Amino acid sequence: MKRITNFFRSIKYGIENLIIWAPIIWKDRDWDHWYLYKMFKFKLIQMEKLHRKYGMSVNSENTADQMKICINLLERLINDEYGESIFKHHNKKWGRPHFNWEDCKDRKGCSELHITHRHVNSEEDKKQERKEFRRLIKHEELLKRQDIEYLFKLMTKHIQGWWD
């Protein structure tokens, strides 16, 4: 009798999973980390809900809080808005970048990107702007890397305790 009950329960949960995961799977592509982050986030949201609402463990609320931190980190990585605040002052100082693609004269079918700024008026300005730009890019990458490292450090430390 228990086997029959478990069989029908498995069918019920399987169909529910197909329905709730369908939008995530439909949009999934094997191209890069962004899609993996989306799947991790969705799974952790589902698990966090379970632990907050039905958690049987004494640590359920703490477990849900750990998952919420991971969800927030994944949200930041998915949105990838690290440069928004970093480049705000840079763009104010030098002007918003203007992107112009020009055909290469020496390589047929190729083009070259030229980035100009309204307030870059000399070669010295251009060198200074490039120097500041490279420093800001490194800072942006550092912030991303810190979030990735914190996310996976937190998961490594706690993931085997995330059960109920």
N, C-alpha and C positions, 0 to 999 in steps of 0.2 A: 504493500500500500504506500509506504514511504517513498519507494522508487518512482511510483506513478506521480505522486504529489511533486517530488523534486523535478521530474521530467516536465510537467506542465509549468512549474515555477520557472524553470530554465527557459522554456519557450516564451513565457511572458516577459522576463527580463531581457531576453535576447531581442525580442521585437521592440521593446522600449529603447534599448541601446541603439538599435538600427535607426530608430526615429530621431533620437536626440543627437546622435553622431552624424546623421546624414548631411547636414549643412557643412560641418567641418570637413568631412571626407570629400564632399562634392567640390569644395574649394581647394583641397590639398593638391600640391604639386611637389615634385621631388627636386626642385631647383636649388633651394638654399635653406638656411637655418630659420628664416622667418616662419615658414610653414610648420616646422618642428616646434617653435615657440608657441604658435597658435594651438597646436595639439596638446602640448604640455599644460598650457594655461587652461584650456577647456577641461582637461582631466582633473586638474587640481581644483578648479571651481566646483566640479561635481563632488569630489572627495571632501572639500571643505564644508559644503552644504550638509553632507552626510554626518560629518563629525560634529557640526554645530547642532543639528536638529535631532539626530538619533544616536549620538555617541554614547557608548556604554562604558567606556574607559574613564577612569578618574582624570586622565590627562587629555580627554577629548577636546576641551576648549583650547588648551595649549597647543595641541596638534593642529587644530583648525587655524590658530594664530600663525603658526609656522608656515602653513600652506598659504595663508593670506599674504605673508611677506613674499613668498615665492611668486604668487600671482601678481603682486604689485611690481616686482622686478621684471617679470615676463612682459607685463604691460608696457613698462618703460622701454624694454628692448624691442618690442613689436612696433611701438610708435616711433622709435628712433628719432627723438626730438632733442638729442643732446646738443646739437649745434645751434638750436634756436637761441638759447640764452648766451652761449659762448660767443657767437658771432654778432650779437646785438651791438656791442660797443664798437667792434671792428667795422661793421657796416655804417655805423653812425659817423665814425672818423673818416673812412675812406669813400663812403658812398656804396650803395648796393651794387653788387657785381652785375655786369652786363656780359652775357655769353654770346660769342659770335663764332660760328664755324666757317672756316675759309678752306677752299679747295687747295690742296698742295700742288704747287707748280711742278715739282720734281717727281711726284708719285701720283700717277693717274688713278682715280677712283678713291683716293684717300683725302681726308680733310683734317684740319688742325683747329683745335679750340683756342680761341683768344679770349681772355677774361680781362675786362677793363673796369675801372672804378672812376667815378666822376671826380674825386678829389686827389687822384694820383696824377700829378702834373709834371713830374720830372723823373729822370732815371733813378735819382736818390730816393724819391717817394716810392717808386716801383720796387726797388730793392727792400725798402723798409716794410712795405705792405706785404711782400712775399715772405719775408722773415717772420712777421707777426702771424700771417696766415698759416705757415707751417707749424708754428708753435701752438696755435689754436687747434689745428687738426690733431696734433699729438695729444693735446689735452682732451679733446673729444673722444679719441680712441681710448685714452686712459679711463675715462668715466664709463664707457661701455664695458671695457675689460673688467673694471671693478664690479660692475653689476653682474656680469657673467660669472666671475669668480665667486662672488657672494652667493648667488643663486645656487650654483652647484656645490659649494661648500656646505650650505645649509641643507640641501637635499642629501648630500653624502652623509652628513652627520645624523639626520633624522629620518630618512625615508623608510628604513626598516622598522621604525616605530609607528609608522602611519598605517595602522590597521585597527580595526575595531571588531 
